[in-house]
């Protein structure tokens, strides 16, 4: 018997719950647009079977292993690869057993909701995951993963994914996207231009990365003009593989609009490795404005994901590298930080900038008022730590009154865990339908409008905002 409550996340009062259920019924089977995420393009290119349940659910998912690590479980025992070549557990069953024994640590978190959804809806597992059921569930998942129906392309189609974007370095030659295109498969997997490695002077190997950018494009990236030309070249290459967006994960939302001679001097210092921390932040800010100018010309949507203190643990970064659960939210300014870019291009309707935040206090104070007036700005959904039922509800409650629905961009799942994609979209659709039902029950939205907005939030806004 299924364990998931069919009315989960809906309001408690009968009238609102009934309307939420009805609204959800009209959107639950809509195609999935996943315009920003971190799944591996190699999966779709090679279409090989996933190795084992642990490598599908545990080792790639920092939402999962950061929680277990917080309770004293070493990352090595969870199979997380070490950057320094140190030994880690490779027995998938052993990793899975450890995960199952500690699954209770995820109670009431979004991760538990996503995993429960995947186990039941993707793999038809109706048992609760724990130490006693670990082996039986592992065997069930392993048997499924051996079947053609559970290979990446088959799951892509089963999940009803209309389009998915991966996140790819500006100096990635995109071999897997090329393989996908040449395979003839109809699934739409597109790259997103992520230039952090060549716009952040504090990124490891920055000068070498910029030199590689020059080699790939035939431009002289030792000069400011050649460096900008190389970016335009790579962006065009990404667009040729279907890219519709760029993505920028900066520590702050700072932008600059310096005279070009001053920008060139700052670039020279960045290449020489002599930037102060403030100058490095200024250069990143200058490059956001340069990328905005390029977006006006080539149409890429510009996503800004600021406010994360990345790799907070120097020890874990040295041992395991980036994206290992130690990225921590920080307080973030947008009003002053974005002003140089907005003074230059904020009223240009050809530019589309999608803003994200890890600082919820900024939603009603800064982000909603900014997006509610500047034509170039839209608000990204509740992101990362706030990709949760409570985070999504708070987001709608704090931004809608000022920015409305149509200065937001629907939902994107931002995931590395492939089987969580339908679960995450399901949560977003349920939360949005619950919110719309509450607006209707309290007389702030007509029922007919609620049905229309439900379609917009689940599908149409993302398609429009990301130019899909």
N, C-alpha and C positions, 0 to 999 in steps of 0.2 A: 504494500500500500504506500502511495507517495507520502513523503514526510513534509514537503513544503506546503505551507498554508496558502491556498489560492488567493486569499485576501490580504496577504502580507503587505505591510506599508500603507494600507488604505486607512482613512479616518475611522474613528470608533463609532460616531453617531450613525444610525442606520441610513438616514437620508443621504448624507455625504458619501458614505461607504458605497451605497448602491450606485450613485452617479459616478464615483471613481471607478468602480468595476465596469460600468458601461463604457466610460471613456477609454479605459485601458483595452477593452475588447476591440476597439476600432484601431488601435495603434500597435498592439503587441506583436503582430505579424508583419509589420512594415519592414522593408529592406533595411539593413544596417549600413549606415555610412560611418566609417571609422577614419576621419580625416587627419588624425594625429595619433601615432602610436609607436611602439618600439618592437613589434614582432620582427622576426628575421626574414628578409626577402629570400634567403637561401631555402627556407622551408618550402616556399611555393615554387621556387625554381627547380629544385631536385625532386620534390614531392616524395621524399623518403619517409618511411615510418618513423614516428617519434620513438626514441630508444627505449624508454621505460617510464612508468608513472612518476617516478621521482623527478626525472628530468623534464617532465611536462608540468608538474604542479609545484615542485619545491625549489630546486636549485636555481631556476631563472627568476624567481618571484621575490623581490626584496620586501614586499609587504609581508610575506610569510616568514622569511628567515630572519628579518630584523626583530620580529616579536620573539621568536625562539631564542635568538642570541641575547635578547634583553633578560632572559631567564637563565642565562649561563650556559647555553648549548653552543659549543664552538661551531663556527661556520664550516670548518673542515669536516665535521661529522655529518653535515647536511649536503656535502658534495659540492660546495661552492668553490669554483676553481681559484687557485692562488696565483696571483701575478708573479710571485717570486719563485714559482715552480715547486713549492712545498707540497708534501703529500696530503691528499684529501681522500675521503671515503668515495669509492667508486661502485660499491654494491648497491644497486637501486633498491633492492628489498630491505637492506639494512637502513638506508636513508628513510624509506617509507615507514618502516616500523617506528623509528624514532619520531618521525613527524606525527604518526597516528597516536603514539603514546602521549604526545604533547598537544594534540589538536585542541584540547580544552582551553589552551592559552588564547585561542582566537575567538572565544565565545563573544557574541554581540559585536564583533568587528565586521566591516564590509568583507574582509577576506573570507570569513566563514560563510557569509551569505553567498559569495561568488562560487566558492568551492562546493558547497552543498548543491547549488543550482547546477553546476557542471556535472557532478557525480550523478545526480538524479536525471537530468534532462539530456545529457550527452551520452552517459554510459549506463543508464538504467540501474543505478545503484540505489537501493532503498534502505540500506542499513546505515546506521550512524557510524561515522569513522571514529574508531578508538583502538586501543591496544588489542582488544579481543577480535575485532573485525579486520584488522590491518591486512593480514595475509589473504583473506578471502577477497577483499576489495582489490588488493594488488593483483591477484590472479585474474579477477574479472577485467580490470583495466588492461592488463598485459594481453589478454586474449583479444580484447577489442582492438588494441593498437596494432596487432598483427594483421588486421583485416584492411583491405583496400578502402573500405568505407570510413576508416579513421585516419587516412592520410591527409596531409594539409589541404590539398585542393578539394577533396571530398568534403571535409569539414567546412571549408570556406563556403562551398555551395550549400551545404546543409544549414549553416548558420544564416543563410540568406544575406551574405555580405555583398553589397552592390559595389563598394569601393573601399580600399584600405590603403592608408599611406604609411610607409615606413619612415624612419628618420635616419638620414644618411649624411655623413661628413662631406663637406665641400670637396675634399680630395679623395673621396671614394670613387673608384672607376666604375661603379655600378655593374659589376659583372652579373650579379644575380638578376637584376632587372632586365638586362640584355637577354639572359637565358629565358626568362619568363616570356619576353616579347617574341623571341624566336621559336618558342615551343608551340605557339599556336593556341595555347590555352586561353579561354575567354575571360578568366578572372581578372579584375582590374586592381592591380597592385602597383602603386605609384610611389616614387621617392619624394621626400621633402628636403629642401636645401638647408642643412645645418652647418653653418660656417664657424662655429665656436673655435675650432682648432686653428683657424687662420684669421680670426678677428680679435682674439683675446691674448694680449701680450703675456699673461700669466699662465696660459695653457702650456703644459709640458711640450717642449720642442717647437715652440711657436715659429722661430726663424726658419728652421728646417722645413716646417709645414708650409710656410709661405714660399720657400724655394721650390718645393714640390708642386705647389699650385702653379708656379711659373712654368715648370717643366711640362705639366699636363696641358697648358694652354698656349705655350709658345709666346707668352708675354714676359716682359722684364719686370718681375715683381720686386726688384730692388728699388724701383721708382714708384712714387705714389700713383702716377697716371697708369703705369703698367699693372700695378696691383689692383686698381679699380677695374681696369679692362679685363683682368683675369677673372674677377668675380662675375662680371657680365657674361663672359664666355662660359663659365661653369654653370651659371644659372640657366643659360640657354640650353646647355647639354641636359640638365635635369628636366627642363620643360619638354625636351624632345622625348623623354621617357614618361611624360604625363604629369610631372610635378605641377601643383597649383599653389604651393605655399613654401615659404621659408620659415625657419624656426630658430629662436635665439634664446638661449638659456643663460642669461647674464645674472650676475650677483645682485645688481640693482636695475632700476628702470631708467637710469640716467641716460639722457640724450644730449648731444652737442651739435651745434651747427657752426663750426669754425670756418674762417676764411681758408681757402684751399692751400695757401702757402703755410699757414699754421698747422693744418692737418698733415701736410707733407712732413713738416719737422717732427711732429709727434710720431708719425709712422716710422721715421728714421730712428728715433729713440727706441721705439718698440722692437725694431729689427736688431738694434745693437744690444738690446737687453738692459738698457739704462733707465727705463721708465720707473718712476716712483709708483706706489700703489694708486695714488690719486691720478697720475697721468695715465696709467693703464685703464682705470675706470673711465677717464675722459675719452680715451681712444675707442673703447667699446661703445661709448655713447655716440661718438662721431660716426662709427660704422652703422649704428642703427639708423641714423639720418641718411647716410649714404645708401643703405639698403632700401629705405623708403623711397628715395629718388629712383632707384633701379626698379622698384615695384611699380611705380607710376608708368615706367616705360614698358616693362615686360609682363605685368599683370599678376605676379606672384603675391599672394596674400602674406602679410608679414605678421608672424606670431611672436609675441614677447612673453617669455616665461621667467620673470625675475623673482628675487626674494628668497632664494635657497642658499644657505651656507653649505656649500657642497663639500663632501668628504671631510666632515667635521673631525673624525678620528684620524689623526696622522698615522697611527699604528695600522689601522685597518686598510687605509689607502695604500700604505707601503706593501702590505701583505697580499691584498686582494684587488686593489685597483679601484676604479670609479664605480658608482652606482651599486653600492653594497649596503644600502640602508642607512647611511650616516649623513644624508642630506637633510638639514634641519631648517624649518621656516624662520624667516626674520621679518622684522618690521620693515615696511617698504613705503617709500614716498612716490607718488605718481604726479601730483599736481605740478610741483616744481620740476621734477625730473623729466617729464615729457614736454615741458614748455618749448624748448628749442626746436624739437621736431614738429610740434603742433604749430608753432609760429611759422615754420617754413611750409608745411604741407597739410596741416590738420583740417583745413576746409576744402581740400581737393577731393571730390567724390570718386576720382579714379583710384585713390589709395585706399586700401583696406588693411587696417591694423587690428589684430585681435589681441586683447590684453588679458592676461591671467594673473592670479595672485595667490600667494600662500599667507597673506595677511588679511584675514577676514574683516578687520576693522576698517580696511580701505574701501570695502564694497559700497556702503551707503555714503561715506564721507567724501570719497574721491572718485572712484571708478564709475559709479552710476551717474553722477553729475557730469563727468567728462564725456562718457559715451552717449549721454542724453542730449548732447549739443554738438559735438564735433562729428561731421559727416564721415571722417576717415576712421573713426573708432567703433569697435564692437567689443563686447565682453565675452570672453571665453567662459566655459562652465566651471562649476566648483571642481577644483583640480587637486590631484595627488592626495594629500592628507584629508582633503575635504570631499573626495569622491566617495561619499557615504550618504545614507538617507538623511541624516541630520544636517550634513554639510550642504546637500542639495536644497533642502527645505530652507535653511538659513539664507542661502544664496537668493532663492526666489523672493523670499520675504524682504530682503534688504535692497535688492536692485530693481524690482519691478516697478515700485512706486515712482521711481525717478527716470529709469532708462526704458521702461516698458518691456514688452517681450521682444520687439523687433530690432532692438539694439543688442540682442544677445544672439548666440550662434548655435543653439541646440546643445547637443551633447557630443563629447568625444571621450574615448575610453582610456587613452594614454597607457596602454598595457604592454607588458612583455609576455604575459601569460595568455596564450592563444585561446584556451578554452574558457577564459573568463570574459571574453568579448560579449557573447550573448547575455551572460549574467549581468554584466555591468549596464548594458543598454536596457535590460529588463528592469533593473532597479531604477534607472533614471526615468523610464516611462511610467512606472508605478508612482514614483514621488511626484512627478509633474501632474499626473492625473489626480492624485490626492490633493495637490495644491489647487488645481483648477476646480475640483469639486467643492472645496472649501470656499473659494471665491464665489462660486455660483450659489451655494447654500446661504451665504451671507449677503447676497444681493449685489455683488460687485461685478458680476459677469453673467450675461445671458447664457442659458444652456447651449443654444446654438453656437454662440461664440466659443464656448468651452470646447466643443467638438472640433472646431476649426483650429483653435490654438493648440490642441493636443497633437494634431497632425503636423503643425508647424514645428513644435518643439521636438517631436520625435524624428522628423525627417526633413521637412522643407527648409528650415533655417540653416542647417548644416550644409545642405546641397547648395544653397544660394551663397552662404558666407564663404565657403571654401571653393566656390566656382567649379563644382563637380557636375 
